[in-house]
Amino acid sequence: MAYDLNYQNVELWLQGNGANNSTIVQDSGQYIRAVSVFSGASISTAQSKRGGSSLLFNGTSGYLKAPTQTAFAFGTGDFTVECWVRLGVVDGITRVIYDGRNGTVGSAGGISISVQSGSLMCGTNVASV
């Protein structure tokens, strides 16, 4: 990608492109990793940042699951996670990105990016900020 100097380092790129209500979510990155869709997550054309569609989650149980990859082992080196998020409701805890690998308490076995009562939170098994 000419506009992203770090494209060669992108491991998973989910743009949310597709037909309205589709449950086929494709990786637009160089590795074309399979992504599974669960519990009401889908493509929506009602809102988008760019491209005319986006990923829509039902706010209670919808999620995506990426395959287990060494490249997703956060905490083993420098990494960046980025996304555009539009929340319909901002109360309680809303997980935006969650790495649910089982880890030992006190280790950096996973990360969570969430909105908690209107504040953006980032945490690991070690600490939250």
C-alpha positions as CSV (number, residue, x, y, z in Angstrom):
1,M,0.0,0.0,0.0
2,A,1.5,3.2,-1.1
3,Y,-0.1,5.3,1.7
4,D,1.0,3.0,4.6
5,L,4.8,2.7,5.0
6,N,4.3,-0.1,7.5
7,Y,1.9,-2.2,5.4
8,Q,4.6,-5.0,5.2
9,N,4.2,-5.4,9.0
10,V,0.4,-5.6,9.0
11,E,-0.7,-9.1,10.3
12,L,-4.5,-8.7,10.1
13,W,-6.5,-5.9,8.3
14,L,-10.3,-6.0,8.7
15,Q,-11.9,-3.2,6.8
16,G,-15.5,-4.5,7.0
17,N,-16.0,-4.5,3.3
18,G,-19.0,-6.4,1.9
19,A,-22.7,-6.6,1.3
20,N,-25.2,-5.5,4.0
21,N,-25.9,-8.3,6.6
22,S,-23.1,-10.5,5.2
23,T,-21.3,-12.7,7.8
24,I,-18.3,-13.1,5.6
25,V,-15.5,-11.0,7.0
26,Q,-12.3,-10.9,4.9
27,D,-8.8,-10.0,5.8
28,S,-7.5,-7.3,3.4
29,G,-3.9,-7.7,4.5
30,Q,-1.1,-9.6,2.8
31,Y,-1.7,-12.9,4.7
32,I,-5.5,-13.3,4.0
33,R,-6.2,-14.9,7.4
34,A,-9.6,-16.6,8.0
35,V,-11.8,-14.8,10.5
36,S,-14.8,-16.4,12.2
37,V,-18.0,-14.5,12.9
38,F,-20.1,-15.2,16.0
39,S,-23.4,-14.3,17.7
40,G,-24.8,-11.5,15.5
41,A,-21.7,-9.8,14.1
42,S,-22.1,-8.8,10.5
43,I,-21.3,-6.3,7.7
44,S,-23.4,-3.2,7.7
45,T,-23.9,-0.5,5.1
46,A,-25.7,1.8,7.6
47,Q,-22.4,3.4,8.9
48,S,-18.9,3.4,7.5
49,K,-15.6,5.3,8.0
50,R,-14.6,4.6,4.4
51,G,-15.6,2.2,1.7
52,G,-19.4,2.2,2.2
53,S,-19.6,-0.6,4.8
54,S,-18.3,-1.6,8.2
55,L,-18.4,-4.3,10.9
56,L,-21.5,-4.2,13.1
57,F,-21.7,-5.9,16.5
58,N,-24.9,-6.3,18.4
59,G,-23.5,-4.9,21.7
60,T,-24.0,-8.0,23.8
61,S,-22.6,-11.2,22.3
62,G,-21.3,-10.5,18.7
63,Y,-17.6,-11.0,18.1
64,L,-14.9,-12.0,15.6
65,K,-12.3,-14.6,16.2
66,A,-8.9,-14.6,14.4
67,P,-6.9,-17.8,14.2
68,T,-4.1,-18.4,16.7
69,Q,-0.9,-17.1,15.2
70,T,2.5,-16.4,16.6
71,A,2.3,-13.0,15.1
72,F,-0.6,-12.2,17.5
73,A,1.5,-13.0,20.6
74,F,1.3,-9.5,22.0
75,G,3.9,-8.8,24.6
76,T,6.8,-10.4,22.7
77,G,8.0,-7.2,21.0
78,D,6.8,-3.9,19.6
79,F,3.2,-3.9,18.2
80,T,0.4,-1.6,17.3
81,V,-3.3,-2.2,17.4
82,E,-5.5,0.4,15.7
83,C,-9.2,0.7,14.9
84,W,-12.0,3.1,14.3
85,V,-14.9,2.6,16.6
86,R,-18.4,4.1,16.8
87,L,-20.2,3.1,20.0
88,G,-24.0,3.3,20.1
89,V,-24.1,3.3,23.9
90,V,-21.3,4.3,26.2
91,D,-22.0,2.8,29.6
92,G,-20.7,-0.1,31.6
93,I,-17.8,-1.9,30.0
94,T,-17.6,-2.3,26.2
95,R,-14.7,-4.4,24.9
96,V,-13.4,-3.1,21.6
97,I,-10.4,-5.4,21.2
98,Y,-9.8,-8.4,23.4
99,D,-7.1,-11.0,23.4
100,G,-8.5,-13.8,25.4
101,R,-5.6,-16.2,25.5
102,N,-5.3,-17.9,28.8
103,G,-2.4,-16.4,30.6
104,T,-1.0,-16.6,34.1
105,V,-2.1,-13.8,36.4
106,G,0.7,-11.3,36.4
107,S,1.9,-12.1,32.9
108,A,1.3,-10.2,29.7
109,G,-0.7,-13.1,28.3
110,G,-3.4,-10.9,26.7
111,I,-4.6,-7.3,26.1
112,S,-7.9,-5.6,26.3
113,I,-8.9,-2.3,24.8
114,S,-12.3,-1.2,26.1
115,V,-14.6,1.7,27.0
116,Q,-15.5,1.8,30.6
117,S,-18.1,4.3,31.7
118,G,-17.0,6.7,29.0
119,S,-13.2,6.3,29.5
120,L,-10.9,4.6,27.1
121,M,-9.0,1.8,28.9
122,C,-6.1,-0.4,27.8
123,G,-5.0,-3.3,30.0
124,T,-3.0,-6.5,30.1
125,N,-3.1,-9.3,32.7
126,V,-0.6,-7.1,34.6
127,A,-2.3,-3.7,34.8
128,S,-4.8,-1.3,33.2
129,V,-4.4,2.4,32.2
